[in-house]
Amino acid sequence: MTTSRESSQIMTVEEVADFLKLSKITVYKLVKKGDLPGFRVGNSWRFRREMIAGIISKQQDLKA
């Protein structure tokens, strides 16, 4: 069970790539296409864990 602190965790490109089992290049491509919601902090991209997990849930719902 995750706590609210864990579910609102901010992730880096590297963490998202690891979480989704993708390369960092693929993460950057998906952000550029608008398929992954993220925001910039300076020159770095950041992502909300719950939004990435939500995308996975939506994809699973579409396949069901």
Rosetta constraint file for C-alpha pairs under 8 A:
AtomPair CA 2 CA 6 HARMONIC 5.93 0.50
AtomPair CA 2 CA 7 HARMONIC 6.45 0.50
AtomPair CA 3 CA 7 HARMONIC 6.31 0.50
AtomPair CA 4 CA 8 HARMONIC 6.19 0.50
AtomPair CA 5 CA 9 HARMONIC 6.34 0.50
AtomPair CA 7 CA 49 HARMONIC 6.14 0.50
AtomPair CA 7 CA 50 HARMONIC 5.59 0.50
AtomPair CA 8 CA 48 HARMONIC 6.29 0.50
AtomPair CA 8 CA 49 HARMONIC 6.18 0.50
AtomPair CA 8 CA 50 HARMONIC 6.25 0.50
AtomPair CA 9 CA 48 HARMONIC 6.03 0.50
AtomPair CA 9 CA 49 HARMONIC 5.58 0.50
AtomPair CA 9 CA 50 HARMONIC 7.75 0.50
AtomPair CA 10 CA 46 HARMONIC 6.35 0.50
AtomPair CA 10 CA 47 HARMONIC 5.49 0.50
AtomPair CA 10 CA 48 HARMONIC 4.74 0.50
AtomPair CA 10 CA 49 HARMONIC 6.05 0.50
AtomPair CA 11 CA 15 HARMONIC 5.66 0.50
AtomPair CA 11 CA 16 HARMONIC 6.27 0.50
AtomPair CA 11 CA 46 HARMONIC 5.58 0.50
AtomPair CA 11 CA 47 HARMONIC 4.99 0.50
AtomPair CA 11 CA 48 HARMONIC 6.11 0.50
AtomPair CA 11 CA 49 HARMONIC 6.31 0.50
AtomPair CA 12 CA 16 HARMONIC 6.21 0.50
AtomPair CA 12 CA 44 HARMONIC 7.90 0.50
AtomPair CA 12 CA 45 HARMONIC 6.41 0.50
AtomPair CA 12 CA 46 HARMONIC 4.98 0.50
AtomPair CA 12 CA 47 HARMONIC 6.40 0.50
AtomPair CA 13 CA 17 HARMONIC 6.04 0.50
AtomPair CA 13 CA 24 HARMONIC 6.30 0.50
AtomPair CA 13 CA 27 HARMONIC 6.80 0.50
AtomPair CA 13 CA 28 HARMONIC 7.72 0.50
AtomPair CA 13 CA 45 HARMONIC 6.36 0.50
AtomPair CA 13 CA 46 HARMONIC 6.66 0.50
AtomPair CA 13 CA 47 HARMONIC 7.66 0.50
AtomPair CA 14 CA 18 HARMONIC 6.21 0.50
AtomPair CA 14 CA 24 HARMONIC 6.15 0.50
AtomPair CA 15 CA 19 HARMONIC 5.96 0.50
AtomPair CA 16 CA 20 HARMONIC 5.99 0.50
AtomPair CA 16 CA 27 HARMONIC 7.41 0.50
AtomPair CA 16 CA 47 HARMONIC 7.58 0.50
AtomPair CA 16 CA 52 HARMONIC 7.93 0.50
AtomPair CA 17 CA 21 HARMONIC 5.61 0.50
AtomPair CA 17 CA 22 HARMONIC 4.69 0.50
AtomPair CA 17 CA 23 HARMONIC 5.53 0.50
AtomPair CA 17 CA 24 HARMONIC 5.47 0.50
AtomPair CA 17 CA 26 HARMONIC 7.95 0.50
AtomPair CA 17 CA 27 HARMONIC 6.21 0.50
AtomPair CA 18 CA 22 HARMONIC 6.39 0.50
AtomPair CA 18 CA 23 HARMONIC 7.75 0.50
AtomPair CA 22 CA 26 HARMONIC 6.30 0.50
AtomPair CA 22 CA 27 HARMONIC 6.89 0.50
AtomPair CA 23 CA 27 HARMONIC 6.52 0.50
AtomPair CA 24 CA 28 HARMONIC 6.32 0.50
AtomPair CA 25 CA 29 HARMONIC 6.25 0.50
AtomPair CA 26 CA 30 HARMONIC 6.14 0.50
AtomPair CA 27 CA 31 HARMONIC 6.22 0.50
AtomPair CA 27 CA 36 HARMONIC 7.69 0.50
AtomPair CA 28 CA 32 HARMONIC 6.20 0.50
AtomPair CA 29 CA 33 HARMONIC 6.24 0.50
AtomPair CA 30 CA 34 HARMONIC 6.16 0.50
AtomPair CA 30 CA 35 HARMONIC 5.07 0.50
AtomPair CA 30 CA 36 HARMONIC 5.58 0.50
AtomPair CA 31 CA 35 HARMONIC 5.80 0.50
AtomPair CA 31 CA 36 HARMONIC 4.80 0.50
AtomPair CA 31 CA 37 HARMONIC 6.52 0.50
AtomPair CA 31 CA 38 HARMONIC 6.88 0.50
AtomPair CA 36 CA 52 HARMONIC 7.27 0.50
AtomPair CA 37 CA 47 HARMONIC 6.81 0.50
AtomPair CA 37 CA 51 HARMONIC 7.24 0.50
AtomPair CA 37 CA 52 HARMONIC 7.63 0.50
AtomPair CA 38 CA 45 HARMONIC 6.43 0.50
AtomPair CA 38 CA 46 HARMONIC 5.60 0.50
AtomPair CA 38 CA 47 HARMONIC 4.68 0.50
AtomPair CA 38 CA 48 HARMONIC 7.27 0.50
AtomPair CA 39 CA 45 HARMONIC 5.63 0.50
AtomPair CA 39 CA 46 HARMONIC 5.40 0.50
AtomPair CA 39 CA 47 HARMONIC 6.50 0.50
AtomPair CA 40 CA 44 HARMONIC 5.51 0.50
AtomPair CA 40 CA 45 HARMONIC 4.48 0.50
AtomPair CA 40 CA 46 HARMONIC 6.01 0.50
AtomPair CA 41 CA 45 HARMONIC 6.19 0.50
AtomPair CA 41 CA 46 HARMONIC 6.93 0.50
AtomPair CA 47 CA 51 HARMONIC 7.56 0.50
AtomPair CA 47 CA 52 HARMONIC 7.39 0.50
AtomPair CA 48 CA 52 HARMONIC 6.57 0.50
AtomPair CA 49 CA 53 HARMONIC 6.13 0.50
AtomPair CA 50 CA 54 HARMONIC 5.94 0.50
AtomPair CA 51 CA 55 HARMONIC 6.37 0.50
AtomPair CA 52 CA 56 HARMONIC 6.61 0.50
AtomPair CA 53 CA 57 HARMONIC 6.35 0.50
AtomPair CA 54 CA 58 HARMONIC 6.18 0.50
AtomPair CA 55 CA 59 HARMONIC 6.21 0.50
AtomPair CA 56 CA 60 HARMONIC 6.25 0.50
AtomPair CA 57 CA 61 HARMONIC 6.17 0.50
AtomPair CA 58 CA 62 HARMONIC 6.24 0.50
AtomPair CA 59 CA 63 HARMONIC 6.50 0.50
AtomPair CA 60 CA 64 HARMONIC 6.40 0.50
